[in-house]
Amino acid sequence: MALEFVESEKEKRMLKTEQKEIWRCCDRSCKGRCHTANGVLMKLPSQHSHAACTSQLETTRVRSTIKRRAEETEEPARVIHKQLYQKTETIKRNIRRYRQLLPPQINNNLPAELENTTNGRPFLRHDIDFQLFAAAEDLQFFSGCIVWFADGTFKVSPAEYTQLYTIHGTRDGINIQCVFVLLPNKTENIYTALLMKLKEIEPRLQPHTVITDFEKAAMNAFTSVFQPQLHGCHIHFGQNIWRKVQEYGYAWRYNTEPEYVMHIQMLVSLAFPAPNCPLRIVRSEMSAPNCPAPNCPRTSDMDDTIHAGLGNNNPIFSRTGHL
């Protein structure tokens, strides 16, 4: 019987016998094989000699998509890259969200030397659902602080936790990191539990002002437990403005139009006018004829929101001139 060959996508010969196609593992050192006929699996794959690599499969899929779209469409390379990158980011977000919904599996086997300070006094204050660390001297300092700074970082937290959350206290011009907490997620419930436990450990705590980023869950928790005056962190405010510029596709204008840069920076600078600054002055500057904002519907919506917020007698963040 004559042998029949067909060409693969890479223009290489494939043996076709008895209407079956024979496939081999992409790892050349592996002897895994399987048979198909008209797209139907006829013979289960033989055993592979190596562990599966799911990341390599996803890489192959992305490369195949790039190749197909490059051959079949006239889309610019940056458009193809952006769309594929967005899919990857969506997958990452979904993974993080699914993990946050799972019951936390926390390893509480903390080395003994980390449970106490170098002078032998307690440092670990709580280790159920989350781990809270605070030295006695820092708590004493913290109890006299009416201004707090709170923020989380993710890169340095252990694998079983989502973030390391720190709270700073400021008094007499001195800023000290007083509380360190390993949190399993970023939900309002976990922030509330943290603050309630902190209040239980040190009942004298009563902040008048808390400066934080714009994370709604943390803001709600602080308001629920301590009822302080909330202020937004100016660094995070600027970062959020820049993210929106990128999200709406105006980074190219920011990089090429100095006038556009100036007006975006005006938005960031809205934190600095004094509380008694006449609103008409701010409106006049933001509505100047040469301001590029009116040319963009999304920016116009944001401009209306800002103007409405400046006249709000009960804003989420107090209007201050020092942020």
C-alpha positions, 0 to 999 in steps of 0.5 A: 500500500502506498504511503500518503503524506500531508503537509503540516502548518509548518509545511512538513510532511505528516504520515496519513495511514488508514485515514488516520493521522499520527501525532507526536509530542512537541518535546522531541525527546518524548515518545508520546503519540496519539492517532486521530481520524477526521478530527476524532481521537482514535487512540489515547496518547501513549505515556509521556516521559516528562511533566506537562508544561501548561505555560508552554501550551499557552505560549504556543497558543499566543504565538499561533494567534499572533501569526494568524492575525499577522497573516490574515489582517492588516492590524498594527502590531501595537493593536494585536499586542495590546489586545493579547496583553489585556487578555493576559491581564484579565486572566491574572485578575480572575486568578487573584479574584478566585483565590480571594474567594477561597477560605484562607489557608494560613500557615501559623508556624511562625519561627519563635524568634519572630514572636518577640522583640529583641528585648523579649517583649511580645511582638506577635499580637494576633495570629488567627485569620491574619497576623498582627505585629506591634511592639509595646513601645510602638503601641504606646507611641501610637496611642498618642497619635491622632494622624495615621498613614495606612497602606499595603504592599504586595511584593514582600508578603509571604505566599500564603498572604495577599499583602503586608499592611502597615499603619504609621503614626505621626506625632511631634513631627516624627513618623513611625511604622507602628503596626505590621499586619499580614492579611490574606485578602483585601476585603472590607471584612478583613480590614474591619477585623484588623482594626477591631483587634487593634482597638481591643489591644490598645483601647486608647487609639483614637485617630482624628485623621487617616491618610490612605489610598483610594481603596474603598474597602479600607476606607469603609473599615476605618470609618466604621471602627474609628470615624476619623476624617479621611484624606486621600494620598496625593501620590496615589491620586496622581497614579490613578489619574495617570492610569485613567489617561492610559486606560482611555488611550490618551498616553500618546497625547500626554507624551507629545502635547505639552499643553495637554500635560499641563491640564492633566497636571491641573487635575492632580493639583486640585488637592492643593487649593485652600478650602476657602478658594473660590470655586469660580477660579478653579472652574475658570482654569479648568474651562479655559478655551485652550484646555484640551479637556472639552474635546474628550467626552470622558474628560468632560464627564470627569470635569463635571464630576470634579466641579460637582465634588468641589461644591459638595458639603459632605465629600468623601475626602475633606478638602485640604491644602496639604495633601 
